[in-house]
Amino acid sequence: MDEEEDPYIWLEEVESPESIAFAESANAKCLAELGDPSETETYKRVLTALQSDERIPHVRMLGYEKDTGDMLLYNFWRDANSPKGIWRKTTMQQYQSADTEWTTVLDLDKLAKEEDISWVWKGYTALPRSLDSQSGGPMGRVTRVLLNLSRGGADATYLREFDLLTESFVDAENDDGFSLPEAKTRASYKSRDVLLVGADTGEESMTSSGYPRTVREWKRGTKIEDAPIVFEGEKTDVSCGQYLLDESDREGGDVYEVQSRSISFYDRYTYVKKQSDDTFTKLAIALNTGVSFYGRWMMIRVKADWEPEDNGSDKTFKSGSFLYVDAGSFIEFSKAKADGDEDAIKNCNLEYHVLFEPTATTSYSGYSTTKSYLIVYILDDVKEQLTFYKLGEGGGPFVQVGGDEQGQIRSVSASPVDSKTSDLIFQTTSSYISPSKLVLADANKIGTDDYMVSELKSLPEMFDSSGLEVSQQFATSKDGTRIPYFMIHKKGMKLDGSTPTLLYGYGGFEVSLGPRYVTSVGISWLERGGVYIEANIRGGGEYGPQWHQQALRENRNLCYEDFIAVGEHLVESKVCTPQTLACRGGSNGGLLTGNMLVQAPDLFQAIHIAVPLLDMKRYSKLLAGASWMAEYGDPDTDDWENFLHKYSPYHNIDVSRDKYPNVLVTTSTRDDRVHPAHARKMVKKLWDEGQDKEWPVYYYENIEGGHGGASDSRQEAFMTSLSYDFMWCALTNALPRKE
């Protein structure tokens, strides 16, 4: 189908009267047939959980109180009284008490009312204490932040500088505060009065993907348009960025300024300059290599085998490895490589240290740091474990000092309280059916009884998990690959195929799925007696870069074959039948479930397709779509005929079919990442081509919400109830639902 032949292209006009009329009419029809979710018990239960005062208020430390020396902790919080949320603060002493006292710093509901804008919190970037002459040094406090506020939940945000001492916005006109209009802006402080900022200033300042193409060094009190461009990429790049990282507080460390030019979603050119350098050096690494800095070390994540002739050693480092090398030496090596100076290359004397090398079942998942420790996250058959390394004497090589002996079916994070001044960590653990627990721990005491300093907060059970168990199973995909999945179900479940079963997946962008407390799933599905499945299909990152890379572009079919294999394994195991099996996915997972509709319609009784990509012919022309061509392919080349058309659900609707499964498609008008036209066009086409056929298709478009589909707790509860009640009723022969 060419652009000229697409009769539904008018739905790509996001807020045209015709498009909005279509969405409003479809919403009314959906609620008339399925009922109003806000009147259901599911909605009430989910909303109560989302707004519960017993949730864990996770915090970020932003310095120390001047008088007491106590740590200042900040938290963003939504509840029934503040649906848009409040930004608030407390101290570590208060945070450790059962009844923590909070002080409101910014009331977003009040701000939204005053300015008549539906503000959604999108986080902030702090002015590092080491770059701020007014902070009071390492034991001082953060004085300024750049707030990101979104209109209705979109990715594009307004940037506004906020003063933490006066707890007010820094006025742009009278006090030269930094402020920028709505755009997909990227900004960070270079000093108190200078920003490194990528912003929409017109004149080709953004890439075709909608992200910054240029970086400006913007001085306080000047116009952004007058700020000099210090770094830029090409229009066809994904994005361009620059930031400063101060590691001079660690022995042997430095101040590193980093430039990154992303030529695709995964490939980038990286340039680094130390404080004493006059110019940036292009790092001699593969384009898909990830780098960061800690003290004197450059941390490297290898995503393709790194051969000796490229890395300057006598070793090959396997794809998926995590290693480190002296940053200064590697910068000199990169200069020598660029100059072709063989003698200089040999004199660099690079010594690499491998922290992790993958096996057939293990993969690197990330790391966090404290003042003196590196904490590495490893997945072993998708079960997580932590390993602790201590920085050596004099800032020397890391020494392993402890950690988990084996992976567990759980989620665990160990985030620093203050990575510059302390080895204390906030450690959070949970599993599918075990609520989150937050403890304060001391990395210096790893492996001892004193490791846990205090229990801070714990989430009570938000759903009845008694009698539930979690297991890991494996299916075999079409090409023989073993595909893991997690299953949560009642103990002693009767294997007769009668249990309503929900299969969830994503399978893209190296995103891993894994255990975490599933409050909404527990309330909406498990308590009813359903089975919940998460499939760790290819395209994700569960087994490292190769697990993701296997399913790119022309091999995209593998993630769909994996998902189908899991569904078929559930049927073969008599957990369910096609009549009692539903699937759900959002974003790239919406493309996954959209393909289940057209590739395996007889395997499912119900399908929820959320904020999806569906038109793979035009996806690269819609919003951020051009940035994903490394994942899917370029539809304006032979990629379309060679493979892309095969997994474009919009182009593979089978008009000869008399029956399709029950389908719910949801999206958001304010989604400026995945265009709502994907969902709109697919639904309109299904409705038109499915007249006089058994094609039950329901559509709901949230007018706010962004790519997450909801902008506050009420909207989230509404969309959750709509989705899960639809699937449950479809699997229990209760559609259409009338209440």
WOCOR-V997636 format. One record per run of one state. SS is the DSSP state (H for helix, E for strand, - for the rest). FROM is the first residue (numbers start at 0). TO is the last residue. If there is no record, write none. Layout:
# WOCOR-V997636
ss=SS from=FROM to=TO
ss=SS from=FROM to=TO
This chain:
# WOCOR-V997636
ss=- from=0 to=1
ss=H from=2 to=4
ss=- from=5 to=7
ss=H from=8 to=11
ss=- from=12 to=15
ss=H from=16 to=33
ss=- from=34 to=35
ss=H from=36 to=38
ss=- from=39 to=39
ss=H from=40 to=49
ss=- from=50 to=58
ss=E from=59 to=63
ss=- from=64 to=69
ss=E from=70 to=76
ss=- from=77 to=84
ss=E from=85 to=90
ss=H from=91 to=94
ss=- from=95 to=101
ss=E from=102 to=106
ss=H from=107 to=114
ss=- from=115 to=117
ss=E from=118 to=125
ss=- from=126 to=127
ss=H from=128 to=130
ss=- from=131 to=139
ss=E from=140 to=140
ss=- from=141 to=142
ss=E from=143 to=150
ss=- from=151 to=155
ss=E from=156 to=162
ss=- from=163 to=166
ss=E from=167 to=168
ss=- from=169 to=177
ss=E from=178 to=182
ss=- from=183 to=184
ss=E from=185 to=190
ss=- from=191 to=192
ss=E from=193 to=197
ss=- from=198 to=204
ss=E from=205 to=205
ss=- from=206 to=210
ss=E from=211 to=211
ss=- from=212 to=212
ss=E from=213 to=218
ss=- from=219 to=222
ss=H from=223 to=225
ss=- from=226 to=226
ss=E from=227 to=231
ss=- from=232 to=237
ss=E from=238 to=245
ss=- from=246 to=253
ss=E from=254 to=261
ss=- from=262 to=266
ss=E from=267 to=273
ss=- from=274 to=279
ss=E from=280 to=281
ss=- from=282 to=288
ss=E from=289 to=293
ss=- from=294 to=295
ss=E from=296 to=300
ss=- from=301 to=304
ss=E from=305 to=305
ss=- from=306 to=306
ss=H from=307 to=310
ss=- from=311 to=315
ss=E from=316 to=316
ss=- from=317 to=320
ss=E from=321 to=325
ss=H from=326 to=338
ss=- from=339 to=340
ss=H from=341 to=346
ss=- from=347 to=351
ss=E from=352 to=355
ss=- from=356 to=360
ss=E from=361 to=368
ss=- from=369 to=371
ss=E from=372 to=379
ss=- from=380 to=381
ss=E from=382 to=389
ss=- from=390 to=391
ss=H from=392 to=394
ss=- from=395 to=397
ss=E from=398 to=402
ss=- from=403 to=406
ss=E from=407 to=407
ss=- from=408 to=409
ss=E from=410 to=415
ss=- from=416 to=422
ss=E from=423 to=429
ss=- from=430 to=435
ss=E from=436 to=441
ss=H from=442 to=444
ss=- from=445 to=450
ss=E from=451 to=457
ss=- from=458 to=466
ss=E from=467 to=475
ss=- from=476 to=480
ss=E from=481 to=489
ss=- from=490 to=496
ss=E from=497 to=497
ss=- from=498 to=499
ss=E from=500 to=503
ss=- from=504 to=517
ss=H from=518 to=523
ss=- from=524 to=524
ss=H from=525 to=527
ss=- from=528 to=529
ss=E from=530 to=534
ss=- from=535 to=543
ss=H from=544 to=548
ss=- from=549 to=551
ss=H from=552 to=554
ss=- from=555 to=555
ss=H from=556 to=571
ss=- from=572 to=574
ss=E from=575 to=575
ss=- from=576 to=576
ss=H from=577 to=579
ss=E from=580 to=585
ss=- from=586 to=586
ss=H from=587 to=598
ss=- from=599 to=599
ss=H from=600 to=602
ss=- from=603 to=604
ss=E from=605 to=609
ss=- from=610 to=617
ss=H from=618 to=620
ss=- from=621 to=621
ss=H from=622 to=631
ss=- from=632 to=637
ss=H from=638 to=641
ss=- from=642 to=642
ss=H from=643 to=646
ss=- from=647 to=647
ss=H from=648 to=650
ss=- from=651 to=657
ss=E from=658 to=667
ss=- from=668 to=675
ss=H from=676 to=688
ss=- from=689 to=692
ss=E from=693 to=701
ss=- from=702 to=704
ss=H from=705 to=707
ss=- from=708 to=711
ss=H from=712 to=730
ss=- from=731 to=738
